[in-house]
């Protein structure tokens, strides 16, 4: 049976799902992901709209990703045009966040490379993974 992990991507970083879950197929993983999102959004504020739930398989390959804003029932009263605008803004915010995280990670890797070239100790890790 396939094994899936459900990671929450947010501005402060990615919350990794260390255990994951065995599910029969990708359709079941999608259903579980939607359930997880609805639970997380139940008492959430508007800042969670730019969060994403990334689903990965047992080989750490990306399966799919859901943007919280696309499933936020608190926006049901908005016109379709306005709701679409909010989703677009949240999606762009999330992409910008990803770019910033990538730049920070690259900077840490660069600092480590420079320290090693000078034969100095430098240890950097992100989510428990050495950079």
Secondary structure, 3 states (H helix, E strand, C coil): CCEEEEEEEECCEEECCCCCEECCCHHHHHHHHHHHHHHHHCCCCHHHHHCEEEEEECCCCEEEEEEHHHHCHHHCCCCHHHHHHHHHHHHHHHHHHHHHHHHHHHHHHHHHHHHHHCCCCCCCEECCEEC
